[in-house]
Amino acid sequence: MTLGRAPNAEDSCLKNHQQPPAGESLSTLPIFIDSSDQEKGGSFVSKREANSDERDSGPESDTIQDLSDSPDDEGVKCENGLARQPSAATTVIDFPEGGLQGWLVVFGSFCAMISVFGLINSAAVFESYFSTHQLVNHSASEIGWIFSLYLFIVFFVGIQVGPIFDRHGARLLVAVGSLLVVLSLMLLSLSKTYYQIMLTYPVLGGLGGALLNCPAYGSITHFFHVRRGLATGVATISGGIGGIMFPIMLRYTLPSIGFPWSCRILGFIMLGLAVPANLFIKTRLKPKISQDKPKMSSLLPDFSGFRDLRYAFSAIGIFFMEWGLFMPLTYIVSYAAAHGQDATESYLLLSYLNAGSVLGRVLPGLFADRIGRFNVVIITISLCVILVLAMWLPAAMSKSVLIGYAVLFGFASGSNLGLVPVCLGQLCDARQFGRYYSTAMMVASFGTLSSVPIGGALLEMGSAETGWRAVIIFSGLSYFVALACYTSARVLAVGFDPRVKF
């Protein structure tokens, strides 16, 4: 693999990748320069723009558009499904970039993501409740395995879900995933022991989340290209909204009606969200299939993408980002309670954090489409490092500092999560997004599996204050390594110039 600039033909299709929406010229973005060779002049009209008068908002059914390779694609061929330059393989594909069908897909993805990430964004409430009720005799590390295993299963099982999504679409995956999520909450309401909670919350719920996760993200890549950052950001605010509503709801329902009915209410909410998710999530691009072993190659996981160092660094960056993220997401309620705040009032901190993430998933996604997806994610990861070490570390008994940290960290970390799939999608063909997204998230799954138990083990080091300090420093250093990985991926792609849009 060549780490320098790509040949001229590939520079041309990279230049085409970040064309502004119709009616808007590049002169409106004077600060940033395209990542193609600057001496290349003229303009390129993509197939999407050339056919803009002929297209409609997209197919009304779950049909798949035939976009098999043609001779015109030769200048933008991919190696192992990964474009040599960002989204080079997709510049010849006609993307609706919105319309009724496209935004209904975003809405369906929004509903599916509440079931996956809205629930895990409320993990701190469950962690605090379990530690004082059903699992009071278990250590913090043992309880931490419950939430780590949930996301591990979501991301690890997804390595097989991604190729199935690319090959067969979203319908069956979303239907079965929705059913498993609802069933897990209904059975959790009956769980009283450690192994029962493990089988329901992380195992059954994680399997359901794995079947929903990749289709929720992947379907957006079939309808959006230039505006993908915005569309993905709008869909991913669901995790923040769920993280606002569910802790507030549990704050009142747990003391009044108890744990069983609190879980059942959550289950009925997920059942209602499953309806639009199943109706609107769909695909439109025909899968790219190997000529040698078409059926086998389209369904098996593919690790060949790691030969591209940009993709490899991005995937490793997600691993360390997960390490950094789930420390505050899981332990901030317990931290506040350990520093003098009322336990039920501490639940509100999680709502503040998720409120910040709602804004953090939309605005950075909008700017990312204009100034570069990797550029924005590097900025927001840097902000996470600063907030963890400069605000959370010295917060201690200060309620106002904790609230400020929760809101600002929610904004920064929310943009990280919303832009991860967009950054990965910038490196691969949209028709193989599921395969490469799920492979990267498989790497991240080991970060989610180990992060919370590591935090629980750190809390048991020395005095209570020493344990909390260790957790916070671990989170900050993890984000710092993630920052180094994403910066390395960007430098390998377009060099050191910060003005280059990437």
N, C-alpha and C positions, 0 to 999 in steps of 0.2 A: 504494500500500500504506500502511496506517495503522500508525504506529509506537506508538501509544498502546494503551490497554486495549481489548480486543475487545468487541463488543456482548454483552448479557447472555446470549443463547442460547449463544454460544461460551464464555463464562465458565463456564456450567453444565457443558458437556462437558469443559472442562479440569479442572473440579473432580472429575469422574467418573474422569479418567484415572488418578489415583494412589490409588485406593481400596485399602486394605490387604487382604490375603488374608482368606478367610472365617474368621470367628471372632475377628478382631483389629480392634479399634477404633482410630480416629485418636488416641484419648487416650494410646495407647502411644508417640506421637511428639510430645511436648509442645513441643519446641523449634521445630519447623518448621511453617509454616502453608501451607495450600494456595494455589496461585497464582490462584485465582478470587477474586471479590469477597468480602470477609470478612463482609459483612452478610448474605450468602445463607445461610439456615439449612436445616435438614432434611437428608435423605439421599436418594441416588439409587441405585436398584438397577439395575445394568447388565443388558443381555441375558445376559451371561455368568453373572451371579449368579442371575438369575431362572430360567435354564434349567439350573442346576447339577444338579438332581435328574434331568434327562432325558438329559444327555449321557453319552457314554462317553469313553474316552481318546483317541478320534480314529479316523479311517479306517485300515483295515488295509492298503489298497492306495494307490497313488499317484493316487487320485481327487482331484478339486478341488471344494471346497464352493462352491455357488452363493450368493454374497453380493452380488447385484446391488443397486444403489441402490433403495431403497423410499421412499415418502413420509415415513416416520419419520426418514429421514436428512437431511431438508431443513435442519434446524437446525444440522447439522454438516458442511455441504458444504465441499469443498476447492477451492482455487484452484490449477489446474495440478498437481493431485495432492498439493499441500502443504497440510496443515491450518493454518488461521489460528491455532489454538491447538494445543499439543502433543498429538498422537495423537487429536485431536478426531474424525477420521473413522473411527477404529477402536473407539470406545467402544461401538458398537452391534454389534460382531462378537463371536461366541462363541468364546473362546479356551480350549482345554483346560487351559492352565497346568500341564502336566505329564502325569502318567499314563505308562503303558508306552510308548505311541507317541511322545509328546513327548520323553521322555528317550532313546529310541532314536535319534531325529533328532539330539539333542545329541551322542550318542556317534558317529553317523556323521559329523557335522560335525567333531568332535574328530579323527577319523582323517584326514579330508581336509585339515584345517589343519596337521597334522604334515607332510604332503607339501609344503605351500606354505611355511609359516613356520618349521617346524622346520629346514628346509634353509637358509633365509636367515639364521636365527639362528645358524647355524654358519659364516657367511660369513667370519668372522675367521680361522678355521682354514684355509680354502681360500686366503684372501688371503695369509696368512703362508707357506703351502706353495708357492703359485704364484710368489711373489716370490723364493724361494730355489731353485726347481727349474725347471719348464718355462719360466717367464717371467722368469728372472733378469736378462735383458737389457732388460726393459721397465720403464718408469718407474712409480712408484706411482699416478700419475694414469691411465695406460693400463690398469693392472690394475684400478683402481677402476671403470672403465667396465663391466667384466664384471658386477659385482654391482648397479650402478645400473641397467643395462639390464634385468636380470632383473626387478626390481620395477617398473620402468617398464612393461614389457610386461604384467605381471600386472595392474596398475591401469589402464593405458591401453586395452588390448584389452577390459577389463571393461566399458567404456562401452557396448559392443554386447552383451556377455554378459548384463548386467542386464536389458534389455528382453526378451531371448529367454527368460530365466528367468521373468520375470513372465508371459509369454505362454504358454510351453510347458512349464514345470516344469524339474526338475533332472536327470532320468534320463540323457538323452543327453549333456548337458554334463559330468556327473560321470564317465561312462564314458570319454569321449574324453580328458578332462583327466587322469584316472588313467593312461591308457595313455601319454600324452605325457610325463608326469613320469618314469615308469619307463624309457621309451625314452631320455630325455635323459641319465639317469645311466649307462645301459649304454653309450651312445655316448661320454660324457665319459671313461669308463675307457680309451678308445682314443685320446683326444685328446692331442696333443703340442705343437701350435703355437697361436699366439694366435687365429687365425681359427677353428680347430677348436673351441677352448674357447668362443669367442663364439657359435658356431652351436649348440652343445649345451647348455651350462649356462644362459645367459640367454635365448636365442631359443626353443629347443624346450621347455626347462623353464618359461620364462616363459609361453608359450602354454598349457601344461598347467595352470600355477597360475592363470591368468586364468579358465579354464573351471571350476576348483574353488572359487575364492575367493567369488564372489557366491552360488552355491548353498549353500555352507557357512554363510554368515551369514544369507542370506535365508530358508532353510528354518526357522530358529529363530523368525523373526518370524511365521510362519504358525501356530505352536503356543503362543507365549508372549506375554503383554502386560505384566501386572503384575510377573511374575517374569522379565522379559526380560533384565535386567542380570545376574542370577545365572546364567541358562541360558547366555548368551553368554560370561560369564566362565569357566564350567566348560568350554565348548568351546574357548576360546582358550588355556587352559593347555597345550594340545597344542604350541603354538609354543615355550613354555618347556621342556616336557618333552623335545621334540626337540632343543632347544638345550642341554640337559644331557647327554643320552645320546650324541648324535652327536659332539660334540667329545671326550668321554671315549673313545668307541670309536675315533675317528680317531687319537687320541693313541697308541694301542697298535697299530692296524693299519697306519698309514702307515710306521712304521719296520720293521715285521716282515714284512708281506706286500706292501707297496708300494701305490702310488696306484691302479693298475687294479682290483685286487681289493677295495680299500676302497670304490671307487665302485660296484662290482657288488653288494657286500653291502648298501650303502644302497639300491640299486635293488630288491633282493629284499625288503627291509623295506617299501619303498613299495608293492610289489606285494601284500604281505600286508595292508597297511592299506587298500588299494583295495577289498578285499572288503566289509568292513562299511560303508565309505563309500557304495558302490553299492547295498547292500542297504537302508540305513536313511535316507539323505537323500531326502526327498520333500516335496511341497507339498500344501496342502489348500484354499486360498482361490482362488475364481474370479477371473481378472484383470479389472481395470477397463479397458474398451475405449472409445475415442472413438466417438461415434455418426456422425461425419462420414466419417472414414477409419479404420475399426476396425483393419484388418490393418496398414496402414502406420504409424499412430500408436502401435501397441502394440509395434512392433519397432525403431523409430528412436530414437536418443538424443534426450533432451529437456533443453534448457538453460533452460527457462522458470523452473525453480526458483530461479535466481539472482536473480530479481526479489524474492524474499523475503530481506531482509538477514540474518535469523537464519541461514538456510541458507547464504547466501554467506559470512558470516564463519566459520561452522563449517567449510566446505570449505577456505577459505584457511588456517584454523588447522591443518588436517591437513597442508597443504603445508609449513608451517614446522615442524610437529612431526616430519615425516619428515626434514627438514634436520637437526634437532637429534639425532634418534635414531640415525641410521646412522653418525655419527661414532664414538661409543664402540662401537657394535655391530660395526663393521668394523675399527676400528683399535686396540682395547684390547689385543689380543694383541701386535701389533707395538709398541705403546707400552711394554708391560711388558718385551718383549725388548730394546728400545732403552735401557731403564733398568736393565739388569743382571740380569734374570731369565732363566732357561733357557727356550728357545723352547717345548719340549714342556710344561714346567711352566706356561707362560703360557697354554696352551690351557685350563687349569682355570679361569682367570678368566672365560672365556665361560660355563663351566658354573655358576659362582657367580652370574653375572649372570642367567642363565636360571632358576636355582633361585629367586632372588628374584622373578622375573616370574611364576612359577607361583602363588605366594601373592598377588602383586599383581594377578592377573587374577580371582581368586575373591572375596577379601574386599571390595575396592572395589565390585565388581559387586553384592554382597549389600547393602552400605550404600547404594549408588546407588539401588536400588529403594525404599529407605526415606526418604532425605533429598534425593534428586534427582540425576539423572545428570549434568547440567551442573555442579551444585555440586561433586560429587566429582571430576570431570575437571579442574576449575579448581584444586582443592587439589593434585592429583597432578602437574599440569604445574608448579605453583609449586615443588613439592618437587624436580622435575627441574632447574629453574633453579638452586636452591640447591645441590644435590649436584654438578652439573657445575662450578660456579664456586668452591664452597667446599671441595670434596673432591678432585675430579680435577685441577683446576688446580695446587694445591700438592702433589700426591701425590709426584711425582718418583720417588725411589728407595725409598720406603716401601712394602714389600710388604703390610703390614697395612692401611694406608690404602686401597690399591688394592682389596684384597679387600672391605673395608667399603663402598667406593664401588660396586663391582660388584654386591653384594647389594642395597644400598639403591636404586641406580639401576634395577636390574632390577625391583624391586617397584613403583617409581613409574612407570617407562615401560611396564611390563606392563599396568598399569591404564589408561594412556592408550590403548593399542592395543585393549584389550578393550571400552572404553566408547565409542570412536569410532562404531561402527555402532549402538550403543544410543542415543546422542545424536541421530544422524541419523534413526533410526527414530522418535524422539519427535516429529520435525517433519513426518512424512509418514504417509500411509495405508499400512498393512501390505501391501495388495495392489499397491502400486507401490514397495515398498522397493528392489527390485533396480534399478530405473531411477535412483532418486535416490542410492542408495548408490554405484553404479558411476560416476555422473556426478561426485560429489564425489571419489571416488578417482582419477578421470581427472585432476583438478586436482592431486591429491597425487602422481601419477605423475611429473610434471615435477620435483617435489622429490626423489623417489628417484633420478631419472635424473641429476640434477646434484650431489647431495650428496657422494657418495663421490669423484667426480673433483675436486670443489672441495677436498675434504680432501687428496687427493693433491697438488694444486697448492700448497696451503698448506704442506704438509710440505717442499716444495722451496724455501720462502722463507728466505733467510738461513741461519743455523746450524740444526742439528738441533733444539735446544731452542726456538728461536724458532718453528720450524715447528709443533712440538707445541703450543706455547702458542696459536698462531693457530687451530689446529684446535679446541682446547677452548673458546676464547672464542667462536668461530663457533657451536659447538653450544649454548652457554649463551644467546647472543643470539637464536638461532633459537627456542629454547624460550620465551624471553621474549615474542617477537612472537606465538607461538601462544597464549600465556596472554592477551595483549591481545585477540586475535580471539575466543576462547571467552568471555571476560568481556563483550565487546561483544555477542555473540549472546545471552547470558543477560540483559543489561540491556535489550536491545530487546524481549525476550519478557516479562519479569516485573518489570523495574525494578531498583533498587539494593538493595532489602532482602535481606540475606544469609539471612534466616530462611525465605524463600519456597522451597518445594520445587519444583525444576525440574531 
